[in-house]
Amino acid sequence: MKTNKIKFIGDGDDVFKDSIHFTGALGGDYTLCGLTLDGDKSTCGSFENTKDKVNCKDCQEIVSYCKSIRKTW
């Protein structure tokens, strides 16, 4: 299942456990908010694709900001 959202599974820094993020717009190795998706257990750790609601405040704010630009364009 390929989605545009991922969930960190908790084998990295505890602060990222169960956090759900949008993937980067260009499909790189980063979330929309800039976290690494390289699976390094000393940073964010491993992740899995998900259909759950994004709970990352930074990802949510980026999306909200982009929507506001579109409205004024």
C-alpha positions in Angstrom: 0.0 0.0 0.0 1.6 3.3 -1.1 0.1 6.4 0.7 1.3 9.9 1.2 1.4 9.4 5.0 3.8 7.5 7.2 3.8 6.5 10.9 7.1 6.2 12.8 6.9 2.8 14.6 9.0 3.7 17.7 12.4 2.1 17.2 14.1 5.5 17.0 14.0 8.5 19.4 10.9 8.2 21.6 9.6 11.6 20.7 8.7 10.4 17.2 6.9 7.2 18.3 3.4 6.9 16.7 3.7 10.3 15.0 2.0 10.4 11.6 3.4 12.7 8.9 2.8 13.5 5.2 5.7 12.4 3.0 7.7 15.0 1.2 6.1 16.5 -1.9 8.9 15.3 -4.3 9.0 11.8 -2.9 12.4 12.1 -1.3 13.7 10.7 1.9 12.0 13.2 4.1 8.6 14.0 5.6 6.8 17.2 4.6 8.1 18.8 7.8 11.7 17.7 7.1 12.2 14.6 9.2 14.4 11.9 7.8 13.0 8.7 6.3 16.4 6.9 6.3 15.4 4.5 9.1 18.3 5.6 11.3 17.4 4.3 14.8 19.4 7.2 16.4 17.0 9.7 14.9 13.4 9.0 13.7 13.7 5.3 13.2 11.7 3.0 11.0 8.2 3.8 9.6 5.3 2.3 7.8 2.7 3.6 5.4 -0.6 4.4 7.0 -4.1 5.8 6.2 -4.4 7.3 9.7 -4.9 11.0 10.2 -1.7 13.1 10.3 -1.0 14.2 13.9 2.2 16.2 13.2 1.5 19.9 14.0 4.3 21.0 11.6 2.9 19.0 8.7 -0.6 20.3 9.4 0.6 23.9 9.5 2.5 23.5 6.2 -0.7 22.2 4.5 -2.8 25.0 6.1 -0.3 27.6 4.9 -0.3 26.2 1.3 -4.1 26.3 1.2 -4.0 29.9 2.2 -1.7 30.8 -0.7 -4.0 29.1 -3.1 -6.9 31.1 -2.0 -5.1 34.4 -2.6 -3.5 33.4 -5.9 
